[in-house]
Amino acid sequence: MADQGWDVPAATAGFTDTGAGNDNWESPGNQAPEASAGNHEITDTAGNDNEPAKVAPVVQNIPTPLEGWVAPKPYDYTDKDPNEWESNARVYEWDGDVGDVGPEFPDLELQLFGPQGSREPTHGIDFSRITEIEVLQEGPTHIVPIASFETAGLHPIMLANVKMARYGIPTPIQKYCIPAVHQGHDVIAIAQTGSGKTAAYLIPILNKLMGKAKKLAAPRPNPATFRPGVDAPARAEPLVVIVAPTRELAVQIFNEARKFCYRSMLRPCVVYGGGPIRDQIEQLQKGCDVLVASPGRLIDFIDRPAVLSLCRLRYMVIDEADEMLHSDWEEDFTKILCGGDQEEGNVNYMFFSATFPKPIRELAKTHLNESHVRIAVGRAGSCHKNIKQNVVLVDPMMKKTALFDLLSSLPATRTIIFVNNKRVADELDDFLYNKGVPCTSIHADRTQKEREASMRAFRAGGSPVLIATGVSARGIDVRNVMHVINYDLPSIEHGGIEEYTHRIGRTGRIGHRGLSTSFYTNRDEPIASVLTRTLLETEQEIPDFLETFKPDGDDLVNLKFEAEEDFDGGDNNSGEDGDDAFGGGGDDNNADEDGGAFKENNLSRDSAFGGGETTTADVASGW
Ligand SMILES: Nc1ncnc2c1ncn2[C@@H]1O[C@H](COP(=O)(O)OP(=O)(O)OP(=O)(O)O)[C@@H](O)[C@H]1O
């Protein structure tokens, strides 16, 4: 394989990544089930999420694996371990008598951070390029970035946790957010997909609370002796609430919080729809300082003041903020931001996303205090240049064949396939499974148990191909996703180019390189223009069929994005590099062109998987 630096597993050697030692370490007590999690053989997926799915009389007829891939595995409906729910994952807790810092628990440490030997830095070879991206600030307060984690004023336990999480150098968004939160500001932050936004809020927030947890936190029972259902439960009075639009993302953030809370008094919990409400209440009753939640379940709990109160709330973080502030959610969202018993003046609000259109930013700003900071890393909504983006013309009737040919022509590697609806997700899952592709799927009609099993199987490598509807995979961070396929391009009405950015951002994370392939049909014409501009901005090849959508003349020189119209104008006063903090509507929307962010094209045109032209070009030529 003529590897040009692409971090791609060896071709045809079979998919062997077990996920061990990666940043999505599966704890021994929380392993992926032997069987994977496709919806193959399902007899009944609808109905009550809290009831176990019906057991199908499964005849194990496992197809021959596609060459180079592990065998597909059917979902195991006999697996009914009640503790398998992600919300029951073990968190650090001790009896609290030994001060603000607790003792080490080597077995939990192993679950959270992986074995000692695997704790090398997690970032990819292009990490330094991330740190070159222009950072712009807007708002009344100017933040001086930190240079390193060591000089960031972190509590020794937090610094140790950061090191165990294998974070060597802070990413740009972390360099600015850590001091901004330490100084007590509200924050709006925009940074590219996979650039470490989760840690950008978790590290400083938890760090600020770490030494004071005993003083600030609500009383709770001693976890060492607490007997659920027997002893008097505590009411959850979190100091931090983090809201995320999907259950999978809430679980992922919870798992990051478990790492950064290690050896502190801070107890994280996660609540989300479809999960076991009784178990979730039980977790809350043991005490909760950091609550990660999906919006619907959070509102349920806000309406149960005996279980949850926001009276101690200090920080509220809205992750994937543009999705959360979407008009469809307005009522829920107002309730979350103001409907609990929080004391507004005591709460710092923070909004994070990779895409953040102006009307939604304006809405977010109405919730922030006057001294808030706005930080943008690169252009809002821009894609990473370390993702090679192929767009191929496909006859709508030939999409399935094209997909299979594409998967067959590339090395076995962790892949996410995006579709626009649940029916297509199910159809593709069956189709690929029967063709020997080890796939699984997540979408809103699958039970939560199935969704969790799917994600575990995908993370651990048992099912390295995940089929997902767009929204269900927002923010999902799985190491070594090398290929994202847009089986359907997102429609303009359903997310448009922002959705495209989020989807392809599941690969090429934290300095790694990745490949995306989008199937384009004549029905995708409405997105063609902005897609072409995105390809131009990120210095990708423009396929012939998109040539007519290329801007010309001055427009080509000063690429003006539709999303640019959203950018704030004028009132920035502290952009690090002078002007146009949040785009300014000016012409320097392509920070790379004059800001030196990515001065060179870091993608070799023919090196998608290191194998010269053996990629989608070949597949495309057959269509
Ligand atoms: N400083 C760092 N060094 C190394 N790895 C890091 C660092 N910060 C974060 N990471 C890792 O980078 C990965 C991506 O981080 P994260 O999921 O927070 O990205 P994100 O910006 O929120 O992406 P998205 O917009 O797609 O949700 C995670 O696996 C995280 O553990």
The ligand as an SDF file (V2000), in Angstrom:
LIG
                    3D

 31 33  0  0  0  0  0  0  0  0999 V2000
   -5.8990   17.7040   23.6020 N   0  0  0  0  0  0  0  0  0  0  0  0
   -6.2070   16.5220   23.1210 C   0  0  0  0  0  0  0  0  0  0  0  0
   -5.2530   15.6370   22.7540 N   0  0  0  0  0  0  0  0  0  0  0  0
   -5.5680   14.4100   22.2620 C   0  0  0  0  0  0  0  0  0  0  0  0
   -6.8370   13.9660   22.0770 N   0  0  0  0  0  0  0  0  0  0  0  0
   -7.8240   14.8090   22.4110 C   0  0  0  0  0  0  0  0  0  0  0  0
   -7.5770   16.1130   22.9500 C   0  0  0  0  0  0  0  0  0  0  0  0
   -8.7640   16.7080   23.1870 N   0  0  0  0  0  0  0  0  0  0  0  0
   -9.7170   15.8280   22.8140 C   0  0  0  0  0  0  0  0  0  0  0  0
   -9.1640   14.6920   22.3480 N   0  0  0  0  0  0  0  0  0  0  0  0
   -9.8760   13.5090   21.8020 C   0  0  0  0  0  0  0  0  0  0  0  0
  -10.3330   13.9240   20.5150 O   0  0  0  0  0  0  0  0  0  0  0  0
  -11.5260   13.2510   20.1640 C   0  0  0  0  0  0  0  0  0  0  0  0
  -12.5430   14.2450   19.6100 C   0  0  0  0  0  0  0  0  0  0  0  0
  -13.0100   15.0830   20.6400 O   0  0  0  0  0  0  0  0  0  0  0  0
  -14.5340   15.5560   20.7320 P   0  0  0  0  0  0  0  0  0  0  0  0
  -15.4450   14.4080   20.5380 O   0  0  0  0  0  0  0  0  0  0  0  0
  -14.6560   16.3760   21.9520 O   0  0  0  0  0  0  0  0  0  0  0  0
  -14.6150   16.4830   19.4360 O   0  0  0  0  0  0  0  0  0  0  0  0
  -15.7070   17.5640   19.0630 P   0  0  0  0  0  0  0  0  0  0  0  0
  -14.9630   18.7990   18.7100 O   0  0  0  0  0  0  0  0  0  0  0  0
  -16.7500   17.6670   20.1100 O   0  0  0  0  0  0  0  0  0  0  0  0
  -16.3150   16.9280   17.7420 O   0  0  0  0  0  0  0  0  0  0  0  0
  -17.8150   17.0220   17.1260 P   0  0  0  0  0  0  0  0  0  0  0  0
  -18.0140   18.4290   16.6470 O   0  0  0  0  0  0  0  0  0  0  0  0
  -17.7580   16.0520   16.0020 O   0  0  0  0  0  0  0  0  0  0  0  0
  -18.7630   16.6240   18.1990 O   0  0  0  0  0  0  0  0  0  0  0  0
  -11.9840   12.5410   21.4200 C   0  0  0  0  0  0  0  0  0  0  0  0
  -11.6620   11.1830   21.2560 O   0  0  0  0  0  0  0  0  0  0  0  0
  -11.1530   13.1420   22.5300 C   0  0  0  0  0  0  0  0  0  0  0  0
  -10.8950   12.2280   23.5680 O   0  0  0  0  0  0  0  0  0  0  0  0
  1  2  1  0
  2  3  1  0
  2  7  2  0
  3  4  2  0
  4  5  1  0
  5  6  2  0
  6  7  1  0
  6 10  1  0
  7  8  1  0
  8  9  2  0
  9 10  1  0
 10 11  1  0
 11 12  1  0
 11 30  1  0
 12 13  1  0
 13 14  1  0
 13 28  1  0
 14 15  1  0
 15 16  1  0
 16 17  2  0
 16 18  1  0
 16 19  1  0
 19 20  1  0
 20 21  2  0
 20 22  1  0
 20 23  1  0
 23 24  1  0
 24 25  2  0
 24 26  1  0
 24 27  1  0
 28 29  1  0
 28 30  1  0
 30 31  1  0
M  END
$$$$
